[in-house]
Amino acid sequence: MHQLFSPFNLASLPLVNRIVMAPLTRARAPDDVATETVALYYTQRATAGLIVSEGTPISREGQGYLFNPGIYTPAQIAGWRLTTQSVHAVGAKMFAQLWHVGRVSHPSIQTDGIDPVSASSKTAQGAMAYGVKDDGTPGMVATTKPRQLATDEVARVVQDFANAAANAIEAGFDGVEIHGANGYLLEQFLNPLVNDRDDEYGAAAMDNRLRFALEVVDAVVARIGRERVGIRLSPYGRLFDMPLYDDIDATYTALVAALGERRIAYVHIMDQSGYGMGDKASGPTVSDRIQDLLRAFRTTLPETALILAGGMTRERADKMIDDGVIDLAAFGQPFISNPDLVARLRNGWPLAEPDRSTYYGGDARGYIDYPPYAAQA
């Protein structure tokens, strides 16, 4: 029997189904504070078992997009509280995705126009941030050369994650998802071809590359408890100038094993093959490799749920859950234009196509005005 619509116990947190709304950057928060419109957007989609918020910057330094609701000021905490209360009223649970973009930023986004910081001194070639253009208007801007974090600064960034986690719980979130995917700060430490450090966080040894990610997890767990902590990872991802390297499998297998020892709530894997930036060589595809990794991860995650996102369909979700490969299925872009996605999947109703021109920034159009299927029938 298909289990996608069955309840699930996520580290003692009851979910009404196994459908996850994946994090989606929408840049609809003036002053970087969640508004009533943001609350409505999430509440429309709160028939999912679990909602993971859009990337929520842990500090101004960690921001790479304008108009993203952060989680580091009292106003931001208060702004998110309306969203979490509204989502809970419908029945979903909600985690805040804690985000530090590292080098995927721009001085126009940073305080006083300073350079972004990173594990690395290397520029993310071809990457774009959502900042202030030369004409003073918001838009996509090329990332600039980052300043490599000094060794004695790393602990401060770790504490920024822990502080943001505590703020998220104060704002009413059920937990947090540490953003370790998509070429952002944690992955800038993990990738040996990006990490050009020569200290205890450097690329010379795998344990050193893993150190920052595990320090962040440990600090967040110490602050809010393991059962409230998840992490997102993207093995074989190539977004924002993340080159492939020889020991990807070994790196993520070691990292996930360490996470399993910590018994956190979940590991959320992002399959980026749909972005067209994966390995083009002959042989196994990116999705094939990720499937193999998921099966390997299972053996080291006795108390930790597995979530997969990326190119998810009802059929794929059913099969992977029924086969025991994953516990929860995350849907991203389909939730943009289908606020009633759970009902559409359950009933086999067609999915509405999104207006891609309204993905980032703007007003209510393309954000809260997509009708449910029943309203169109």
Secondary structure, DSSP 8 states (H G I E B T S, - for coil): ---TTS-EEETTEEESSSEEE--------GGG---HHHHHHHHHTTTSSEEEEEEEESSSTT--BTT---SSSHHHHHHHHHHHHHHHHHT-EEEEEEE--TTS--TTTSGGG---EES-SS--TT-EEEEE-TTSSEEEEE----EE--HHHHHHHHHHHHHHHHHHHHTT-SEEEEE--TTSHHHHHH-TTT----STTSTTSHHHHHHHHHHHHHHHHHHH-GGGEEEEE-TT--TTT----TTHHHHHHHHHHHHHHHT-SEEEEE-GGGGT-S--SSSS-HHHHHHHHHHHHHTT-TT-EEEEESS--HHHHHHHHHTTS-SEEEE-HHHHH-TTHHHHHHHT-------GGGSSSSSSTTTT----HHHH-
